[in-house]
Amino acid sequence: MNRRPIGYYVHHQGAGHATRARLIARTLARPCTLIGTFDGADPGVDSFIDLPDDRIAAGFDGRDNAATRPMALHYAPLGVDGLRDRMAQIAAWVASADPVLMIVDVSAEVALFSRLLSVPTLVVRLPGDRTDPPHLEAFRSAERLLAFFPRALDGAANPEWVRSKTAYVGYLSAAPKADPIGEDGSIVVVYGRGGAGGSFADLAAAARAVPERQWQVVGPVTDEGGECPENLRLHGWIPDIGPYLDSAALVIGTGGDGVVSGVVARGKRFVCIPEPRAFDEQAATARALQAHGAAIHRADWPPPGDWPALVRAGLALDPALMTSLDQPDALTRAARLIGDFADRLDPQSSAPKSVGPGVAPYSNGRRA
C-alpha cells in the first residue's frame, strides 16, 4: 500500500535550509523527496531531485531587476535556461508522484508555482522584514505557515493574519547536546557556510585584546597569514560544532539558524554579529535576541579596544533567558504537524496517479 509523498523544496543559500529539510525528511513517516540545487552534493536522504542552478551570476542575491517582473515575484528573469529547466523538473515530478503537499523553504515563486500545479503548500517563514508583496502572496497561498523560531522572536511588523496562520515550531538543532560537561572558559567564534567568513586579522586582534581566554574559531576564515596569537585556534569548516559549543563560556557568531539554534539549545551566552542577508534576516534575529535579554547584538565586528568590555558583558548575560527560547521537542512536533496535515489531505493510502501518455515517472536522485 503506497502513501502519497511529500515534496520539500530547499533553498540553496547556506547550509541551514538543507539541514532542516534533512532532519524533517528523516523523521516523517510518509515518503519525502527533497527538491533543490545541491550541486552534486549528497543531500543525505533516499529521494531527492538535484535542480539546475537558476542564478544568472555568481553571488547573485536572488532578486532580478527586470522592469516587467510581476509584483508577486522576487525573481523571474527572462531567457534563463536554468530557471526554465528547474520549473520543468518540479512540474514533471508533481505530475508523476502526485504529492500530497509541498513544503517550501523558501521561495515565493515555488510556493505560487506549486499552487498553480494544484498542490497544497506549507510555506516556511524566515525572520526579517517579509511584508513585501511576493512574501505576502506566498503566505496567502499556503495552507499553513511554519516558523522554525520561537514566537517570542517574531517581528512586530508582520501582519496579524500572517502570525495567526503560523505554527511556531521552534529551532531545530543539528548539533545535539553532549552529555553534561563543564565549560572550559573558551570563547568560540562560529561562521556558517552561507557568508563571507571571518577575517584572520580581526580574529587575531580580538584574541590579543583578551589574552586570558582561549579563542576557538570554526568555519571559514579569509586572509590567513601573519603571526597567530598563542590563544587563537582556527579549525576551519567542521560538520559538527556541538562539542565546541558545549565547552564554550561565550559564543560569538552570526544570526543564522545553525549557530542560533545551537546556542538556544544549550542556553549559551551569545554575542551576535549578523551578516548581511536579504530582508534583514540575521539582523532581525540579533535585535530580537537582544530585546529578549538573551544576547548582545553588535552590527559590525568590534575594534580591538572594545573586546575586553564586550567579553565581560557577554559573560554577565543570564543563560536562563536563552534557555527560555528552547523548545526541545521541535523536530518531533514539526514532523507530527506535517504528518497530521498530510494525513488529513490523504486519509487513505493510494497509488501514484497515471501521468498520461508521453509523461514518464520522474526522479533524478532516488537511491536504489
C-alpha positions in Angstrom: 0.0 0.0 0.0 1.5 3.3 -1.2 1.3 6.6 0.6 1.4 9.8 -1.5 4.8 11.5 -0.9 5.6 15.0 0.4 7.8 17.3 -1.7 10.2 19.6 0.2 11.8 22.5 -1.7 15.2 23.5 -0.3 16.7 26.9 -0.9 20.4 26.9 -1.8 21.7 29.8 0.5 23.9 28.5 3.3 23.5 25.1 5.0 20.5 25.8 7.2 17.7 25.1 4.8 19.2 21.7 3.7 20.0 20.7 7.3 16.4 21.5 8.4 14.9 19.6 5.4 17.1 16.6 6.1 16.1 16.4 9.7 12.4 16.6 9.0 12.5 14.2 6.0 14.2 11.5 8.1 11.6 12.0 10.9 8.5 11.8 8.7 6.6 8.6 8.5 5.5 9.4 4.9 8.0 9.4 2.0 9.6 12.7 1.3 11.6 14.0 -1.7 14.0 16.9 -1.3 14.0 19.3 -4.2 16.7 21.9 -4.6 20.1 22.8 -6.1 22.5 20.5 -4.4 25.3 20.9 -6.9 26.0 17.2 -6.9 26.4 17.1 -3.1 24.8 14.3 -1.2 21.6 15.6 0.5 21.6 12.7 2.9 18.2 11.3 2.1 16.9 8.5 -0.1 14.9 10.5 -2.5 15.9 13.9 -4.0 15.9 16.0 -7.1 19.1 18.0 -7.9 17.8 21.0 -9.8 19.9 23.1 -12.1 21.1 26.4 -10.7 18.8 29.3 -11.8 21.2 32.1 -10.8 22.2 34.5 -13.6 25.6 35.3 -11.9 27.8 34.0 -9.1 26.8 35.5 -5.8 23.5 36.9 -7.1 21.2 37.7 -4.3 18.1 36.1 -5.9 16.2 39.2 -7.0 16.4 40.3 -10.6 15.8 43.9 -11.7 13.5 43.3 -14.7 11.1 46.2 -15.1 8.4 43.8 -16.1 8.6 41.5 -13.2 5.2 40.8 -11.6 4.8 42.3 -8.1 4.1 38.8 -6.7 7.5 37.5 -7.6 11.1 38.2 -6.4 12.9 36.5 -9.2 11.7 35.9 -12.8 14.5 36.8 -15.2 13.8 36.2 -18.9 15.7 33.7 -21.1 17.4 31.8 -18.3 17.7 28.1 -19.1 18.4 27.1 -15.5 15.1 28.7 -14.3 13.1 27.1 -17.1 14.7 23.7 -16.6 14.2 23.6 -12.8 10.5 24.6 -13.1 10.0 21.9 -15.7 11.6 19.3 -13.4 9.4 20.3 -10.5 6.3 20.1 -12.7 7.4 16.7 -14.0 7.9 15.3 -10.5 4.5 16.6 -9.4 2.8 15.0 -12.4 4.5 11.7 -11.8 4.5 11.4 -7.9 1.2 13.2 -7.1 2.5 14.6 -3.8 0.0 15.2 -1.1 1.7 18.5 -0.3 4.8 20.6 -0.9 6.8 22.2 1.9 8.6 25.3 0.6 11.7 26.5 2.4 11.9 29.1 0.9 10.8 30.6 -2.4 7.8 32.8 -3.2 8.0 31.5 -6.8 8.0 27.8 -5.9 5.1 28.4 -3.4 3.0 30.1 -6.1 4.1 27.6 -8.8 3.1 24.7 -6.5 -0.3 26.3 -6.0 -0.7 26.6 -9.8 0.2 22.8 -10.0 -2.8 22.3 -7.6 -0.6 21.1 -4.8 -1.3 22.3 -1.2 1.7 24.0 0.5 3.2 24.6 3.9 5.4 27.6 3.5 8.4 28.3 5.8 8.7 31.8 7.3 12.1 33.2 8.0 12.9 36.1 10.3 13.2 39.6 9.0 11.0 42.1 7.2 9.0 40.0 4.9 6.0 42.2 4.4 6.7 42.8 0.7 4.1 41.6 -1.9 5.9 38.4 -3.0 6.2 37.1 0.5 2.6 38.1 1.5 1.2 36.4 -1.6 3.2 33.3 -1.0 1.9 33.3 2.6 -1.6 33.8 1.4 -1.4 30.9 -1.0 -0.2 28.5 1.8 -2.5 26.2 3.8 -0.3 26.9 6.9 3.0 28.7 7.6 5.9 27.2 9.5 8.3 29.3 11.6 11.4 27.5 12.8 11.9 30.1 15.6 10.0 30.8 18.7 7.0 33.2 18.8 8.9 35.5 21.2 11.4 36.4 18.4 8.8 37.2 15.7 8.9 40.7 14.4 6.0 43.0 15.3 5.8 44.4 11.7 4.3 41.2 10.4 0.5 41.4 9.8 -1.7 39.7 12.4 -3.2 37.3 9.7 0.4 36.1 9.0 1.1 35.5 12.7 -2.2 33.7 13.2 -1.5 31.4 10.2 1.9 30.5 11.6 2.9 27.4 13.6 5.9 28.4 15.7 7.8 25.2 15.8 11.0 26.5 17.3 14.7 26.0 16.4 15.8 22.6 15.1 19.3 22.0 16.2 21.5 19.8 14.0 24.2 19.8 16.7 22.8 17.7 19.6 23.9 18.5 23.1 26.5 16.2 24.5 26.4 14.7 28.0 26.8 17.5 30.5 30.4 18.7 30.5 32.0 21.7 32.2 32.7 24.8 30.3 36.4 25.3 29.8 36.3 29.1 29.7 36.9 29.4 26.0 35.4 31.8 23.5 34.1 30.1 20.5 33.6 32.0 17.2 31.3 30.3 14.6 30.9 31.2 10.9 28.4 29.5 8.7 28.6 28.3 5.2 26.4 30.9 3.6 28.5 34.0 4.3 31.9 35.5 3.8 33.5 34.0 6.9 35.9 35.7 9.3 38.9 37.9 8.9 42.1 36.5 10.3 43.4 40.0 11.2 40.2 40.8 13.1 40.3 37.5 15.0 44.0 37.8 15.9 43.4 41.4 17.2 40.4 40.2 19.3 42.4 37.3 20.7 45.3 39.6 21.6 42.9 42.0 23.3 41.6 39.2 25.6 44.7 37.1 26.1 43.4 35.3 29.2 40.8 33.4 27.1 41.3 30.7 24.5 39.7 31.6 21.2 38.4 28.7 19.1 37.2 29.5 15.6 35.1 27.1 13.5 34.1 27.9 9.9 35.8 29.7 7.0 38.4 32.4 7.7 39.9 34.6 5.0 43.3 36.2 4.5 45.1 33.8 6.9 48.7 34.8 7.4 50.9 36.7 9.8 51.7 35.8 13.3 48.9 33.8 15.1 48.4 34.5 18.8 49.0 31.5 21.1 45.4 31.7 22.4 43.8 31.5 18.9 43.0 28.3 17.1 41.5 28.1 13.6 39.6 24.8 13.0 38.1 25.6 9.6 34.8 24.0 8.4 33.7 21.1 10.6 30.5 19.2 10.3 29.7 19.1 14.0 30.2 22.2 16.0 28.4 20.8 19.0 31.5 19.9 21.1 32.9 23.4 20.7 29.5 25.0 21.7 29.3 22.6 24.7 32.6 23.8 26.2 32.3 27.5 25.4 31.8 30.1 28.1 30.9 32.6 25.4 29.8 32.1 21.8 30.3 34.8 19.1 28.5 34.2 15.8 26.2 35.3 13.1 22.4 35.4 13.2 22.0 32.3 11.0 19.8 29.4 12.1 22.7 26.9 12.6 24.6 28.9 15.3 21.4 30.4 16.9 19.7 27.0 17.2 22.9 25.6 18.8 23.2 28.4 21.4 19.5 28.3 22.2 19.6 24.6 22.8 22.5 24.9 25.2 21.5 28.2 26.9 24.8 29.8 25.9 25.9 33.4 26.4 26.0 34.9 23.0 27.3 37.9 21.1 25.5 38.1 17.8 27.2 39.8 14.8 24.8 39.3 11.9 26.0 39.0 8.3 24.1 40.9 5.6 21.1 39.0 4.3 18.1 39.8 2.2 15.1 41.2 4.1 17.4 42.0 7.1 17.0 38.3 8.2 20.0 37.9 10.5 19.9 41.5 11.9 16.3 41.0 12.9 17.2 37.8 14.8 20.1 39.6 16.5 17.8 42.5 17.6 15.1 40.2 18.8 17.6 38.2 20.9 19.0 41.4 22.5 15.5 42.7 23.2 14.8 39.4 25.0 17.9 39.9 27.0 19.4 36.6 25.7 22.3 38.0 23.7 24.3 41.1 22.8 23.9 42.5 19.3 26.8 44.2 17.5 26.1 45.4 13.9 29.8 45.0 12.9 32.9 43.3 14.2 34.2 45.4 17.1 37.6 47.2 17.1 40.2 45.6 19.4 39.8 48.1 22.2 36.1 47.1 22.6 36.7 43.4 23.2 37.6 43.3 26.9 34.4 45.1 27.9 32.3 43.2 25.4 33.5 39.8 26.7 32.8 40.9 30.3 29.3 42.0 29.2 28.7 38.7 27.4 29.8 36.6 30.3 27.4 38.6 32.5 24.4 37.5 30.5 21.8 35.3 32.2 21.8 31.9 30.3 18.3 31.2 31.6 17.0 33.9 29.2 18.4 32.0 26.2 17.2 28.7 27.6 13.7 30.1 27.8 13.6 30.2 24.0 14.3 26.5 23.6 11.6 24.1 22.5 13.4 20.7 22.9 10.7 18.7 21.1 10.7 21.0 18.0 11.7 18.3 15.5 9.1 15.8 16.8 6.3 18.5 16.8 7.3 19.6 13.3 7.1 16.1 11.9 3.8 15.4 13.7 2.3 18.7 12.4 3.4 18.0 8.8 2.4 14.3 9.0 -1.1 15.0 10.5 -1.7 17.7 7.9 -0.7 15.2 5.1 -3.0 12.5 6.6 -5.9 14.9 6.6 -5.3 15.6 2.9 -4.8 12.0 2.1 -6.8 9.9 4.6 -6.4 6.7 2.6 -3.2 5.5 1.0 -3.2 5.5 -2.7 -1.0 4.6 -5.7 0.6 7.4 -7.7 -1.7 8.7 -10.4 -1.2 7.7 -14.0 0.5 10.7 -15.6 -0.8 10.2 -19.1 0.9 9.3 -22.4 4.3 10.7 -23.0 5.0 11.7 -19.4 7.4 9.3 -17.7 7.6 8.9 -13.9 10.3 11.4 -12.7 13.0 11.3 -10.1 16.7 12.2 -10.7 18.0 11.3 -7.3 16.4 8.3 -5.8 18.8 5.7 -4.4 18.5 2.1 -5.3 
